[in-house]
Amino acid sequence: MTKAEIISEVAMATGLSKREVTAVVEAFMESVKNHLLKKESVFLRGFGSFIIKHRAAKTARNISKNTTITIAAHDLPSFKPAKSLVEQMRGE
């Protein structure tokens, strides 16, 4: 599903115009992104959580040059689905 498809479905379900729904979806995504950039998790009850996962520094191999490289420690955004959503996906 793409962002355009989400906007179309929400517009049909709510009766709002696509322009209004687009503004809301864009604002939602911007808000989630801003909180993640501030290293703050975003919790959406019944849906899931956007969390920050820390990756420690590690050594890796560059196979094409046959050298060892160091990958610096970094943070990554991640999504963890809510337990109720997982249960629905399993058909429970």
OpenMM code with the backbone's topology and positions (N, CA, C; nanometers):
from openmm import Vec3, app, unit

residues = "MET THR LYS ALA GLU ILE ILE SER GLU VAL ALA MET ALA THR GLY LEU SER LYS ARG GLU VAL THR ALA VAL VAL GLU ALA PHE MET GLU SER VAL LYS ASN HIS LEU LEU LYS LYS GLU SER VAL PHE LEU ARG GLY PHE GLY SER PHE ILE ILE LYS HIS ARG ALA ALA LYS THR ALA ARG ASN ILE SER LYS ASN THR THR ILE THR ILE ALA ALA HIS ASP LEU PRO SER PHE LYS PRO ALA LYS SER LEU VAL GLU GLN MET ARG GLY GLU".split()
positions = [
    Vec3(0.0842, -0.1174, 0.0000),
    Vec3(0.0000, 0.0000, 0.0000),
    Vec3(0.0890, 0.1242, 0.0000),
    Vec3(0.0542, 0.2183, -0.0819),
    Vec3(0.1315, 0.3419, -0.0913),
    Vec3(0.0624, 0.4532, -0.0127),
    Vec3(0.1327, 0.5638, 0.0031),
    Vec3(0.0757, 0.6792, 0.0718),
    Vec3(-0.0474, 0.7297, -0.0032),
    Vec3(-0.0440, 0.7301, -0.1346),
    Vec3(-0.1578, 0.7758, -0.2145),
    Vec3(-0.2798, 0.6867, -0.1913),
    Vec3(-0.2579, 0.5563, -0.1783),
    Vec3(-0.3688, 0.4644, -0.1523),
    Vec3(-0.4267, 0.4866, -0.0128),
    Vec3(-0.3404, 0.5133, 0.0846),
    Vec3(-0.3873, 0.5439, 0.2207),
    Vec3(-0.4731, 0.6697, 0.2181),
    Vec3(-0.4251, 0.7714, 0.1493),
    Vec3(-0.4989, 0.8980, 0.1406),
    Vec3(-0.6354, 0.8756, 0.0761),
    Vec3(-0.6407, 0.7969, -0.0309),
    Vec3(-0.7683, 0.7699, -0.0979),
    Vec3(-0.8651, 0.6970, -0.0062),
    Vec3(-0.8163, 0.5954, 0.0655),
    Vec3(-0.9034, 0.5192, 0.1554),
    Vec3(-0.9557, 0.6044, 0.2701),
    Vec3(-0.8690, 0.6856, 0.3300),
    Vec3(-0.9119, 0.7714, 0.4404),
    Vec3(-1.0111, 0.8764, 0.3900),
    Vec3(-0.9878, 0.9306, 0.2723),
    Vec3(-1.0796, 1.0295, 0.2159),
    Vec3(-1.2170, 0.9676, 0.1929),
    Vec3(-1.2213, 0.8464, 0.1410),
    Vec3(-1.3497, 0.7797, 0.1184),
    Vec3(-1.4179, 0.7468, 0.2510),
    Vec3(-1.3422, 0.7033, 0.3514),
    Vec3(-1.4005, 0.6633, 0.4798),
    Vec3(-1.4521, 0.7829, 0.5597),
    Vec3(-1.3865, 0.8972, 0.5474),
    Vec3(-1.4232, 1.0126, 0.6291),
    Vec3(-1.5086, 1.1153, 0.5561),
    Vec3(-1.5082, 1.1116, 0.4236),
    Vec3(-1.5819, 1.2116, 0.3470),
    Vec3(-1.5048, 1.3418, 0.3314),
    Vec3(-1.3811, 1.3466, 0.3795),
    Vec3(-1.2972, 1.4648, 0.3623),
    Vec3(-1.2365, 1.4647, 0.2231),
    Vec3(-1.1899, 1.5814, 0.1798),
    Vec3(-1.1259, 1.5885, 0.0490),
    Vec3(-0.9856, 1.5268, 0.0577),
    Vec3(-0.9359, 1.4844, -0.0570),
    Vec3(-0.8016, 1.4265, -0.0607),
    Vec3(-0.6963, 1.5288, -0.0177),
    Vec3(-0.7201, 1.6552, -0.0475),
    Vec3(-0.6255, 1.7607, -0.0094),
    Vec3(-0.6172, 1.7707, 0.1433),
    Vec3(-0.7323, 1.7657, 0.2105),
    Vec3(-0.7336, 1.7720, 0.3572),
    Vec3(-0.6669, 1.6496, 0.4190),
    Vec3(-0.6984, 1.5331, 0.3652),
    Vec3(-0.6399, 1.4090, 0.4168),
    Vec3(-0.4896, 1.4081, 0.3922),
    Vec3(-0.4458, 1.4556, 0.2775),
    Vec3(-0.3029, 1.4621, 0.2473),
    Vec3(-0.2309, 1.5483, 0.3504),
    Vec3(-0.2899, 1.6608, 0.3856),
    Vec3(-0.2289, 1.7488, 0.4855),
    Vec3(-0.2177, 1.6785, 0.6203),
    Vec3(-0.3200, 1.6052, 0.6585),
    Vec3(-0.3191, 1.5336, 0.7867),
    Vec3(-0.2141, 1.4219, 0.7850),
    Vec3(-0.2104, 1.3428, 0.6780),
    Vec3(-0.1139, 1.2329, 0.6688),
    Vec3(0.0295, 1.2870, 0.6693),
    Vec3(0.0530, 1.3934, 0.5936),
    Vec3(0.1864, 1.4538, 0.5900),
    Vec3(0.2259, 1.5067, 0.7277),
    Vec3(0.1325, 1.5716, 0.7977),
    Vec3(0.1611, 1.6247, 0.9313),
    Vec3(0.1893, 1.5112, 1.0289),
    Vec3(0.1144, 1.4017, 1.0184),
    Vec3(0.1371, 1.2854, 1.1046),
    Vec3(0.2775, 1.2287, 1.0817),
    Vec3(0.3128, 1.2091, 0.9561),
    Vec3(0.4441, 1.1518, 0.9248),
    Vec3(0.5564, 1.2448, 0.9689),
    Vec3(0.5391, 1.3732, 0.9526),
    Vec3(0.6396, 1.4712, 0.9943),
    Vec3(0.6551, 1.4700, 1.1465),
    Vec3(0.5441, 1.4590, 1.2167),
    Vec3(0.5486, 1.4545, 1.3626),
    Vec3(0.6225, 1.3302, 1.4120),
    Vec3(0.5915, 1.2145, 1.3540),
    Vec3(0.6606, 1.0900, 1.3920),
    Vec3(0.8093, 1.1035, 1.3628),
    Vec3(0.8435, 1.1542, 1.2452),
    Vec3(0.9842, 1.1701, 1.2069),
    Vec3(1.0573, 1.2633, 1.3023),
    Vec3(0.9951, 1.3750, 1.3380),
    Vec3(1.0602, 1.4704, 1.4281),
    Vec3(1.0868, 1.4098, 1.5653),
    Vec3(0.9928, 1.3330, 1.6166),
    Vec3(1.0138, 1.2698, 1.7474),
    Vec3(1.1227, 1.1623, 1.7405),
    Vec3(1.1276, 1.0880, 1.6321),
    Vec3(1.2329, 0.9870, 1.6168),
    Vec3(1.3698, 1.0530, 1.6055),
    Vec3(1.3770, 1.1661, 1.5348),
    Vec3(1.5047, 1.2366, 1.5233),
    Vec3(1.5511, 1.2913, 1.6574),
    Vec3(1.4548, 1.3188, 1.7488),
    Vec3(1.4889, 1.3636, 1.8841),
    Vec3(1.5144, 1.2445, 1.9770),
    Vec3(1.5201, 1.1236, 1.9189),
    Vec3(1.5432, 0.9990, 1.9946),
    Vec3(1.4274, 0.9694, 2.0903),
    Vec3(1.3059, 1.0076, 2.0529),
    Vec3(1.1866, 0.9798, 2.1316),
    Vec3(1.1024, 0.8757, 2.0587),
    Vec3(1.0546, 0.7757, 2.1314),
    Vec3(0.9680, 0.6744, 2.0721),
    Vec3(0.8268, 0.7294, 2.0559),
    Vec3(0.7529, 0.6728, 1.9605),
    Vec3(0.6143, 0.7116, 1.9345),
    Vec3(0.5280, 0.5876, 1.9552),
    Vec3(0.4317, 0.5952, 2.0489),
    Vec3(0.3472, 0.4814, 2.0833),
    Vec3(0.2050, 0.5058, 2.0342),
    Vec3(0.1528, 0.4147, 1.9524),
    Vec3(0.0162, 0.4233, 1.9016),
    Vec3(-0.0592, 0.3007, 1.9528),
    Vec3(-0.1348, 0.3195, 2.0603),
    Vec3(-0.2042, 0.2095, 2.1276),
    Vec3(-0.2916, 0.1315, 2.0290),
    Vec3(-0.2773, 0.0000, 2.0298),
    Vec3(-0.3549, -0.0870, 1.9431),
    Vec3(-0.2960, -0.1036, 1.8040),
    Vec3(-0.1943, -0.0269, 1.7706),
    Vec3(-0.1313, -0.0353, 1.6384),
    Vec3(0.0140, -0.0784, 1.6496),
    Vec3(0.0944, -0.0034, 1.7260),
    Vec3(0.2348, -0.0374, 1.7430),
    Vec3(0.3160, 0.0817, 1.7867),
    Vec3(0.4468, 0.0618, 1.7907),
    Vec3(0.5379, 0.1657, 1.8375),
    Vec3(0.6503, 0.1857, 1.7365),
    Vec3(0.6827, 0.3116, 1.7147),
    Vec3(0.8018, 0.3469, 1.6388),
    Vec3(0.9091, 0.3732, 1.7439),
    Vec3(1.0122, 0.2902, 1.7466),
    Vec3(1.1141, 0.2993, 1.8502),
    Vec3(1.2514, 0.3197, 1.7874),
    Vec3(1.3457, 0.3611, 1.8716),
    Vec3(1.4844, 0.3789, 1.8286),
    Vec3(1.5646, 0.2598, 1.8799),
    Vec3(1.6348, 0.1937, 1.7895),
    Vec3(1.7227, 0.0835, 1.8287),
    Vec3(1.8669, 0.1293, 1.8119),
    Vec3(1.9474, 0.1039, 1.9147),
    Vec3(2.0880, 0.1419, 1.9086),
    Vec3(2.1689, 0.0231, 1.8573),
    Vec3(2.2537, 0.0469, 1.7624),
    Vec3(2.3439, -0.0555, 1.7087),
    Vec3(2.4855, -0.0201, 1.7543),
    Vec3(2.5520, -0.1140, 1.8169),
    Vec3(2.6880, -0.0922, 1.8655),
    Vec3(2.7856, -0.0928, 1.7476),
    Vec3(2.9025, -0.0357, 1.7698),
    Vec3(3.0074, -0.0375, 1.6668),
    Vec3(3.0510, -0.1817, 1.6432),
    Vec3(3.0878, -0.2125, 1.5199),
    Vec3(3.1314, -0.3487, 1.4892),
    Vec3(3.2299, -0.3474, 1.3727),
    Vec3(3.3021, -0.4557, 1.3591),
    Vec3(3.3929, -0.4705, 1.2461),
    Vec3(3.3260, -0.5589, 1.1423),
    Vec3(3.3503, -0.5274, 1.0172),
    Vec3(3.2921, -0.6022, 0.9066),
    Vec3(3.3980, -0.6203, 0.7992),
    Vec3(3.3670, -0.7018, 0.7015),
    Vec3(3.4624, -0.7265, 0.5937),
    Vec3(3.4099, -0.6699, 0.4632),
    Vec3(3.4980, -0.6027, 0.3916),
    Vec3(3.4692, -0.5581, 0.2556),
    Vec3(3.5232, -0.6687, 0.1654),
    Vec3(3.4352, -0.7540, 0.1183),
    Vec3(3.4766, -0.8735, 0.0451),
    Vec3(3.5465, -0.8385, -0.0859),
    Vec3(3.4990, -0.7358, -0.1564),
    Vec3(3.5578, -0.7032, -0.2863),
    Vec3(3.7015, -0.6549, -0.2747),
    Vec3(3.7373, -0.5853, -0.1652),
    Vec3(3.8737, -0.5357, -0.1467),
    Vec3(3.9520, -0.6201, -0.0464),
    Vec3(3.8859, -0.7182, 0.0145),
    Vec3(3.9474, -0.8065, 0.1129),
    Vec3(4.0099, -0.7266, 0.2281),
    Vec3(3.9328, -0.6321, 0.2805),
    Vec3(3.9793, -0.5497, 0.3930),
    Vec3(3.8768, -0.5541, 0.5059),
    Vec3(3.9218, -0.5133, 0.6220),
    Vec3(3.8332, -0.5026, 0.7375),
    Vec3(3.7971, -0.3570, 0.7579),
    Vec3(3.6700, -0.3320, 0.7801),
    Vec3(3.6239, -0.1951, 0.8043),
    Vec3(3.5507, -0.1896, 0.9388),
    Vec3(3.5440, -0.0710, 0.9969),
    Vec3(3.4718, -0.0521, 1.1220),
    Vec3(3.3443, 0.0260, 1.0929),
    Vec3(3.2326, -0.0294, 1.1380),
    Vec3(3.1047, 0.0391, 1.1246),
    Vec3(3.0771, 0.1066, 1.2586),
    Vec3(3.0594, 0.2365, 1.2570),
    Vec3(3.0394, 0.3142, 1.3796),
    Vec3(2.9052, 0.2808, 1.4442),
    Vec3(2.8957, 0.3061, 1.5737),
    Vec3(2.7694, 0.2887, 1.6449),
    Vec3(2.6679, 0.3881, 1.5887),
    Vec3(2.5439, 0.3456, 1.5791),
    Vec3(2.4407, 0.4331, 1.5240),
    Vec3(2.3024, 0.3903, 1.5743),
    Vec3(2.2065, 0.4786, 1.5577),
    Vec3(2.0689, 0.4518, 1.5962),
    Vec3(1.9848, 0.4338, 1.4702),
    Vec3(1.8869, 0.3419, 1.4793),
    Vec3(1.7977, 0.3156, 1.3674),
    Vec3(1.6526, 0.3201, 1.4131),
    Vec3(1.5633, 0.3737, 1.3311),
    Vec3(1.4217, 0.3651, 1.3662),
    Vec3(1.3715, 0.2244, 1.3380),
    Vec3(1.2747, 0.1807, 1.4180),
    Vec3(1.2192, 0.0481, 1.4022),
    Vec3(1.0716, 0.0524, 1.4387),
    Vec3(0.9943, -0.0403, 1.3851),
    Vec3(0.8524, -0.0493, 1.4177),
    Vec3(0.8270, -0.1802, 1.4900),
    Vec3(0.7562, -0.1722, 1.6022),
    Vec3(0.7190, -0.2911, 1.6785),
    Vec3(0.5672, -0.2947, 1.6844),
    Vec3(0.5029, -0.3939, 1.6208),
    Vec3(0.3570, -0.3977, 1.6209),
    Vec3(0.3012, -0.4272, 1.7600),
    Vec3(0.1808, -0.3774, 1.7854),
    Vec3(0.1130, -0.4018, 1.9126),
    Vec3(0.0715, -0.5484, 1.9203),
    Vec3(0.0630, -0.5986, 2.0417),
    Vec3(0.0256, -0.7381, 2.0637),
    Vec3(-0.1108, -0.7684, 2.0018),
    Vec3(-0.2053, -0.6757, 2.0162),
    Vec3(-0.3398, -0.6974, 1.9606),
    Vec3(-0.3356, -0.7056, 1.8074),
    Vec3(-0.2502, -0.6279, 1.7432),
    Vec3(-0.2371, -0.6330, 1.5982),
    Vec3(-0.1773, -0.7664, 1.5541),
    Vec3(-0.0767, -0.8126, 1.6274),
    Vec3(-0.0136, -0.9416, 1.5957),
    Vec3(-0.1159, -1.0538, 1.6086),
    Vec3(-0.1974, -1.0491, 1.7137),
    Vec3(-0.3000, -1.1512, 1.7348),
    Vec3(-0.4023, -1.1485, 1.6221),
    Vec3(-0.4412, -1.0310, 1.5760),
    Vec3(-0.5347, -1.0203, 1.4642),
    Vec3(-0.4749, -1.0773, 1.3364),
    Vec3(-0.3455, -1.0531, 1.3145),
    Vec3(-0.2793, -1.1066, 1.1960),
    Vec3(-0.2760, -1.2593, 1.1975),
    Vec3(-0.2633, -1.3156, 1.3177),
    Vec3(-0.2602, -1.4615, 1.3323),
    Vec3(-0.3999, -1.5219, 1.3281),
    Vec3(-0.5023, -1.4391, 1.3336),
    Vec3(-0.6390, -1.4882, 1.3304),
    Vec3(-0.6885, -1.5344, 1.4664),
    Vec3(-0.6265, -1.4847, 1.5736),
    Vec3(-0.6658, -1.5256, 1.7082),
    Vec3(-0.7797, -1.4414, 1.7605),
] * unit.nanometer
topology = app.Topology()
chain = topology.addChain("A")
for resn in residues:
    res = topology.addResidue(resn, chain)
    for name in ("N", "CA", "C"):
        topology.addAtom(name, app.Element.getBySymbol(name[0]), res)
